[in-house]
Amino acid sequence: MIKAENKILKYFTSFFSVEVILFVGSFITFPIFTRILTKDEYGLMSLITLTLFLIVTLMSGGLNHSVLRFYNHYEKNNLSSFVETLRLSSFIFGIIAILLFVFIVQILQSTNIIGVDTWLLLLLVSPLILIRIVSRLELTYLRIKQNIFALNLFNILIRYGGIGASITLVLIYKNLISLYAGLCLAELFILLVIIFSAKKNYFKISFNREILKESLHYGIPLGINALFIFIMTAADKYVIGYFEGAAKVAEYSVAFNFCNYAIELLRNVFLYTFIPLIMSDWNNKDEKTRHNLLTHYLSSYFWLIAPIAVGLSMTSHEGIRLLAGSQYGTTNKYLVPVLAVSLGINGLSFIYTSGLLYKKRTKLILNITILLTVFNLGANIVFVQMYGLIGAAVSSLLTQIAYLFIGGCYTFRIIKFRIPYREILLSLICGLFIWGLIRFMPTEIISINPLFMKISIGISGYLVFLAFVNPSKIKELIGNFGSA
């Protein structure tokens, strides 16, 4: 386990540093786009972004999931055939996806469901489908091979290349077409860099029907599952758009993004750090190490997510006004806390489905997700009409709690890893302690600079609490950043 812990420290530090860099990119674009684009344009951008993710997820065939599950298995035998088969398949899937997308957009325009401007915008977006399907697979190869430097480098180039190109064009032309034109140009260039960095091995064509069949049998349910998870987590925006309009979608999206930027950063760091290690142990049948890794994942995640959720809740008013502008400052005060808890639970999805992933029962995962997606959609339709934006957030929270309970019941029957109840309880008490410090701090102190003071008090309270009840975590944090 010592060797595994050293890997965890190394990977966590590296991925955390990169995710912070990527987070800064979101911090840059958030205030620019919310100020240059109108509320309707920003709401349309949110819907296009979600729809693009939906298509890429569905049409990728779940090949990225198959890479994570089977790469180590084929590494000992027939690896080149495995890699080449999936590469060729990703190109084919991407081209089919573009053709279907363009066909649907053409029908929508010919029947006057969408206008000419939206039609042109969607046609411009279509190349991103192929680019992102292929890029997703290539980055997954780097991830499972634990090629941390290349993976981090390309992630940074994709993010900041897209930011630089899109912001430049948006500042000049001030419309959504220029934004997506910049993204297409930048992401295509980075994909070409990835392809040519693979040298001649990339263009070697090989196809194995049995490998593709096994990969699709495992990956397609997870790809469709990701689609339904997308619908589950994005249904609120579509329902809000239908009943409340694009401006309300923008208001909800700003609150959602405010939470998601920080929580997704944490979630990605944990997934990038732990999944390759855990998947490797699955293939090597190292049960003890696997159980220890899952316990470590759960404990460390709670120690970080609890204070982050509280911090987001307590700084939402000042943070949203700073990032998005005063037009978004009237957001319901309960919206961010509910969204933060919901997204925090969602970050545990790998844990409460790990048993089913280990047994390759991906169809069962899909069935559970479909059931909860239907529940979430129905809840949103009812609650959004009754309570508006907060109704959508509550619907998502109830869905995530149900997913945690159902998935956890299955997983803990298969994998008997230790649940760190004491660590979880202490982390929740820590969050409550931070809330109390900020909530009851004298107004004279907070008013000096509300956002800065709340963040400072929260971080100080977190470190004091850790030093008092769990000093080993302080050493672990120092070790994480000291090894950078």
C-alpha positions in Angstrom: 0.0 0.0 0.0 3.0 2.3 0.5 3.8 2.2 -3.2 0.1 2.9 -4.0 0.1 5.9 -1.5 3.2 7.3 -3.2 1.4 7.1 -6.5 -1.7 8.8 -5.1 0.4 11.7 -3.7 2.2 12.1 -7.0 -0.9 11.9 -9.2 -3.1 14.0 -6.9 -0.5 16.8 -6.8 0.0 16.8 -10.5 -3.7 16.7 -11.5 -4.7 19.2 -8.8 -2.2 21.7 -10.1 -3.4 21.2 -13.7 -7.1 21.4 -12.7 -6.4 24.7 -10.9 -4.8 26.0 -14.1 -7.9 24.8 -16.1 -10.2 26.3 -13.4 -8.5 29.7 -13.9 -9.5 29.4 -17.6 -13.1 29.1 -16.6 -12.7 32.1 -14.2 -11.4 34.1 -17.2 -14.2 33.3 -19.6 -17.1 33.4 -17.1 -17.2 37.2 -16.5 -16.3 38.0 -20.2 -19.1 35.9 -21.8 -21.7 36.9 -19.3 -21.0 40.6 -20.0 -20.5 40.5 -23.7 -23.4 38.1 -24.6 -27.0 38.9 -23.8 -28.9 36.7 -21.4 -30.6 35.0 -24.3 -27.3 34.3 -26.0 -25.7 33.0 -22.9 -28.7 30.8 -22.3 -28.5 29.5 -25.9 -24.7 28.9 -25.5 -25.5 26.8 -22.4 -28.0 24.7 -24.3 -25.7 24.2 -27.3 -22.8 23.2 -25.0 -25.0 20.7 -23.2 -26.4 19.3 -26.5 -22.9 19.0 -28.0 -21.8 17.0 -24.9 -24.8 14.8 -25.3 -24.0 13.9 -29.0 -20.3 13.3 -28.3 -21.1 11.1 -25.4 -23.7 9.1 -27.2 -21.8 8.7 -30.5 -18.4 7.8 -29.0 -19.7 4.3 -28.3 -18.3 4.3 -24.8 -14.9 3.5 -26.2 -13.1 5.7 -23.6 -14.7 3.6 -20.8 -13.5 0.4 -22.6 -10.0 1.8 -22.7 -10.0 2.3 -19.0 -11.4 -1.2 -18.3 -9.5 -3.4 -20.9 -6.2 -1.6 -21.7 -4.3 -3.3 -18.9 -5.8 -6.6 -19.9 -4.6 -6.3 -23.6 -1.3 -4.8 -22.6 0.1 -8.3 -22.1 -1.2 -9.5 -25.4 -2.5 -7.9 -28.6 -2.3 -4.3 -27.4 -1.6 -2.8 -30.8 -4.7 -4.4 -32.3 -6.8 -3.1 -29.4 -5.5 0.5 -29.7 -5.8 0.6 -33.5 -9.3 -1.0 -33.6 -10.6 1.6 -31.2 -8.9 4.5 -33.0 -10.4 3.6 -36.3 -13.8 3.1 -34.8 -13.7 6.5 -33.1 -13.1 8.2 -36.5 -16.0 6.3 -38.1 -18.4 7.0 -35.2 -17.4 10.7 -35.4 -18.1 11.0 -39.1 -21.5 9.2 -38.7 -22.4 11.6 -35.8 -21.6 14.7 -37.9 -23.8 13.4 -40.8 -26.7 12.7 -38.5 -26.4 16.1 -36.8 -26.3 18.0 -40.0 -29.3 16.0 -41.3 -31.3 16.9 -38.2 -30.3 20.6 -38.3 -31.3 20.7 -42.0 -34.8 19.4 -41.2 -35.2 21.8 -38.3 -34.3 24.7 -40.6 -36.4 23.6 -43.5 -39.5 23.4 -41.2 -38.8 26.8 -39.7 -38.3 25.4 -36.2 -35.0 27.3 -36.0 -34.0 30.5 -37.8 -31.2 31.0 -40.3 -28.8 32.4 -37.8 -29.2 29.4 -35.4 -28.9 27.0 -38.4 -25.6 28.6 -39.4 -24.4 28.4 -35.8 -25.2 24.7 -35.5 -23.6 23.8 -38.8 -20.4 25.6 -37.5 -20.6 23.6 -34.3 -20.8 20.2 -36.1 -17.0 19.7 -36.7 -16.5 19.8 -32.9 -18.4 16.5 -32.7 -15.7 14.5 -34.6 -12.8 16.5 -33.0 -14.0 15.8 -29.5 -14.9 12.1 -30.0 -11.4 11.4 -31.3 -9.7 13.7 -28.7 -11.6 12.0 -25.9 -10.2 8.6 -26.9 -6.6 9.8 -27.3 -6.6 11.5 -23.9 -8.0 8.4 -22.3 -5.0 6.4 -23.8 -2.7 8.9 -22.1 -4.6 8.6 -18.9 -4.6 4.8 -18.6 -0.9 4.7 -19.6 -0.3 7.2 -16.8 1.5 9.6 -19.1 0.8 12.4 -16.8 2.9 15.1 -18.5 1.4 14.6 -22.0 -2.1 14.3 -20.6 -1.8 17.5 -18.6 -0.1 19.4 -21.4 -2.8 18.6 -24.0 -5.6 19.4 -21.5 -4.1 22.8 -20.9 -3.6 23.4 -24.6 -7.1 22.4 -25.4 -8.6 24.7 -22.7 -6.4 27.8 -23.3 -6.2 27.4 -27.0 -10.0 27.4 -27.1 -10.2 30.3 -24.7 -7.7 32.4 -26.6 -9.3 31.9 -30.0 -12.9 32.2 -28.8 -12.3 35.3 -26.7 -10.4 37.0 -29.5 -13.2 36.5 -32.0 -16.0 37.2 -29.5 -14.4 40.6 -28.6 -14.2 41.4 -32.3 -17.5 40.2 -33.6 -19.5 39.9 -30.3 -21.7 36.9 -31.2 -21.9 33.2 -30.7 -20.8 32.2 -34.2 -17.4 33.8 -33.5 -17.2 31.9 -30.1 -17.7 28.5 -31.7 -15.5 29.3 -34.7 -12.6 30.0 -32.3 -13.3 26.7 -30.5 -13.3 24.7 -33.7 -10.0 26.2 -35.0 -8.2 25.7 -31.7 -9.4 22.2 -30.9 -8.7 21.0 -34.4 -5.2 22.3 -34.2 -4.5 20.6 -30.9 -6.0 17.3 -32.2 -3.6 17.5 -35.1 -0.7 18.0 -32.7 -1.9 14.9 -30.7 -2.1 12.8 -33.9 1.3 13.8 -35.2 2.9 13.4 -31.7 1.9 9.7 -32.0 4.1 9.6 -35.1 3.7 6.7 -37.6 2.0 4.4 -35.1 -1.1 6.6 -35.2 -1.8 5.9 -38.9 -1.3 2.1 -38.7 -4.7 0.7 -39.5 -5.8 -2.6 -37.9 -9.3 -3.9 -37.1 -10.3 -6.7 -34.8 -14.1 -7.5 -34.8 -13.9 -9.4 -31.5 -12.1 -6.6 -29.7 -14.6 -4.0 -30.9 -17.5 -6.3 -30.0 -16.2 -6.7 -26.4 -15.4 -3.0 -26.1 -18.9 -2.0 -27.3 -20.6 -4.6 -25.1 -18.9 -3.0 -22.1 -18.7 0.6 -23.3 -22.1 1.3 -25.0 -24.2 0.8 -21.9 -21.8 3.2 -20.1 -21.9 5.7 -23.0 -25.7 5.6 -23.0 -25.6 5.7 -19.2 -23.5 8.9 -19.5 -26.2 10.2 -21.9 -28.9 9.6 -19.3 -26.8 11.1 -16.5 -26.4 14.1 -18.8 -30.2 14.2 -19.2 -30.6 13.7 -15.5 -28.2 16.6 -14.6 -29.3 18.8 -17.5 -33.0 18.2 -17.5 -33.4 21.1 -15.1 -32.0 23.6 -17.7 -34.2 22.3 -20.5 -37.3 22.3 -18.3 -36.5 25.8 -17.0 -36.0 26.9 -20.7 -39.4 25.6 -21.6 -41.4 27.0 -18.7 -39.3 30.1 -17.8 -37.3 31.2 -20.9 -33.6 31.4 -21.9 -33.0 34.3 -19.4 -33.9 32.1 -16.5 -31.7 29.3 -17.9 -28.8 31.8 -17.8 -29.6 32.7 -14.2 -29.7 29.1 -13.2 -26.6 28.3 -15.3 -24.6 31.0 -13.6 -25.4 29.6 -10.1 -24.8 26.0 -11.4 -21.4 27.0 -13.0 -20.4 28.9 -9.8 -20.7 25.6 -7.9 -19.6 23.3 -10.7 -16.3 24.9 -11.5 -14.9 24.2 -8.0 -16.6 20.8 -7.5 -15.8 19.5 -11.0 -12.2 20.5 -10.3 -12.2 18.3 -7.2 -14.1 15.5 -8.9 -11.7 15.4 -11.9 -8.6 15.3 -9.7 -10.0 12.3 -7.8 -11.1 10.4 -11.0 -7.8 11.1 -12.8 -5.8 10.0 -9.7 -7.7 6.9 -8.5 -9.4 5.3 -11.5 -6.2 4.1 -13.4 -4.8 2.7 -10.1 -8.0 1.0 -9.2 -8.6 -0.4 -12.7 -5.1 -1.7 -12.8 -5.7 -3.6 -9.5 -9.0 -5.0 -10.9 -7.1 -6.6 -13.8 -4.4 -7.8 -11.4 -7.0 -9.1 -9.0 -5.3 -7.3 -6.1 -8.3 -7.1 -3.8 -6.7 -5.7 -0.7 -5.1 -2.8 -2.5 -8.4 -2.1 -4.3 -10.3 -1.9 -1.1 -7.8 0.4 0.5 -7.9 2.7 -2.5 -11.7 2.9 -2.4 -11.6 3.7 1.3 -8.9 6.3 0.8 -10.9 7.9 -2.1 -14.0 8.2 0.1 -12.3 9.6 3.1 -10.2 12.2 1.3 -13.1 13.3 -0.9 -15.3 14.1 2.1 -12.6 16.0 3.8 -12.5 18.3 0.8 -16.0 18.4 -0.5 -17.7 19.4 2.8 -15.8 22.6 3.3 -16.0 23.4 -0.4 -19.8 23.1 -0.4 -20.1 25.3 2.7 -17.7 27.9 1.2 -19.6 28.1 -2.0 -22.8 28.5 -0.1 -21.5 31.3 2.1 -19.8 33.2 -0.7 -22.4 32.8 -3.4 -23.8 36.3 -3.3 -20.5 38.1 -3.6 -18.9 35.5 -5.9 -21.7 35.5 -8.5 -21.8 39.3 -8.6 -18.0 39.4 -9.0 -17.9 36.7 -11.8 -21.1 37.3 -13.7 -22.1 40.9 -12.9 -24.8 42.6 -10.9 -27.6 41.3 -13.2 -27.2 37.9 -11.6 -27.0 39.1 -8.1 -30.7 38.4 -7.2 -30.3 34.6 -7.4 -32.3 32.8 -4.7 -30.1 32.4 -1.6 -30.9 28.7 -1.2 -30.1 27.9 -4.9 -26.3 27.6 -4.5 -26.4 25.5 -1.3 -28.8 22.9 -2.8 -26.8 22.8 -6.0 -23.5 22.4 -4.1 -24.7 19.4 -2.1 -26.2 17.8 -5.2 -23.0 18.2 -7.2 -21.0 17.0 -4.3 -23.0 13.8 -4.1 -22.6 13.4 -7.9 -18.8 13.4 -7.4 -19.1 10.1 -5.6 -20.6 8.3 -8.6 -17.5 6.2 -9.2 -17.6 4.9 -5.7 -21.3 3.9 -5.6 -21.0 2.2 -9.0 -17.6 0.6 -8.6 -18.9 -2.8 -7.7 -21.0 -3.0 -10.8 -18.1 -1.7 -13.0 -15.9 -4.4 -11.5 -18.3 -7.1 -12.4 -18.9 -5.5 -15.8 -22.6 -5.2 -15.1 -22.8 -2.0 -17.1 -26.4 -2.7 -18.3 -27.6 -2.7 -14.7 -25.9 0.7 -14.2 -27.8 1.9 -17.3 -31.1 0.6 -16.1 -30.7 2.3 -12.7 -29.8 5.6 -14.4 -32.8 5.4 -16.8 -35.1 4.9 -13.9 -33.7 7.9 -12.0 -33.6 10.0 -15.2 -37.4 9.5 -15.6 -37.9 10.4 -11.9 -35.7 13.5 -12.2 -37.5 14.7 -15.4 -40.9 14.3 -13.8 -39.8 16.0 -10.6 -38.4 19.0 -12.6 -41.6 19.4 -14.6 -43.6 19.5 -11.4 -41.3 21.5 -9.1 -40.1 24.1 -11.7 -43.7 25.1 -12.3 -44.4 25.3 -8.6 -41.2 26.8 -7.2 -39.1 28.0 -10.1 -35.3 27.7 -10.1 -35.1 26.3 -6.5 -37.6 23.5 -7.5 -35.1 22.4 -10.3 -32.2 22.3 -7.8 -34.2 20.3 -5.3 -35.3 17.8 -8.0 -31.6 17.2 -8.8 -30.7 16.8 -5.2 -33.3 14.2 -4.6 -32.2 12.3 -7.7 -28.6 12.2 -6.6 -29.5 11.0 -3.1 -31.6 8.2 -4.7 -28.7 7.3 -7.0 -26.3 7.1 -4.1 -28.6 4.8 -2.1 -29.4 2.4 -5.0 -25.9 2.2 -6.4 -24.4 1.9 -3.0 -26.6 -1.1 -2.1 -25.4 -3.0 -5.1 -21.8 -2.0 -4.8 -21.4 -2.9 -1.1 -22.8 -6.4 -1.8 -19.9 -7.0 -4.3 -17.0 -5.1 -2.9 -16.7 -5.2 0.9 -14.4 -2.2 1.4 -14.4 -0.3 4.7 -16.6 2.8 4.9 -14.7 5.5 6.9 -17.7 6.6 9.0 -15.6 8.5 11.5 -13.8 10.5 8.8 -17.1 11.3 7.0 -18.7 12.5 10.3 -15.7 14.6 11.2 -15.6 16.2 7.7 -19.3 17.1 8.0 -18.7 18.6 11.4 -15.8 20.5 9.9 -18.2 22.0 7.3 -20.6 23.0 10.1 -17.8 24.6 12.0 -16.8 26.7 9.0 -20.4 27.7 8.4 -20.6 28.9 12.1 -17.4 30.9 11.9 -18.5 32.8 8.8 -22.2 33.1 9.8 -21.5 34.6 13.3 -18.4 36.6 12.5 -18.9 40.2 13.5 -20.3 42.3 10.6 -17.5 44.9 11.1 -14.9 42.3 10.1 -16.9 40.8 7.2 -17.8 44.2 5.7 -14.1 45.1 5.2 -14.1 42.9 2.0 -16.9 40.3 2.3 -15.7 37.8 -0.3 -12.0 37.9 0.7 -12.8 37.8 4.4 -15.2 34.9 4.1 -12.7 32.9 2.1 -9.9 33.7 4.5 -12.0 32.8 7.6 -13.2 29.5 5.9 -9.7 28.4 5.0 -8.3 29.3 8.5 -11.2 27.5 10.2 -10.6 24.4 8.0 -6.9 24.2 8.9 -7.6 24.8 12.6 -10.2 22.1 12.7 -7.9 19.7 10.9 -5.0 20.5 13.2 -7.2 19.8 16.3 -9.1 16.6 15.3 -7.0 15.1 12.5 -3.4 16.4 12.4 -2.5 13.5 10.0 -4.5 15.2 7.3 -2.4 18.3 7.7 0.7 16.2 7.1 -0.9 14.6 4.1 -1.8 18.0 2.6 1.8 19.2 3.2 3.1 16.0 1.6 0.8 16.5 -1.4 2.0 20.0 -2.2 5.5 19.5 -1.0 6.1 16.7 -3.5 5.0 18.9 -6.4 
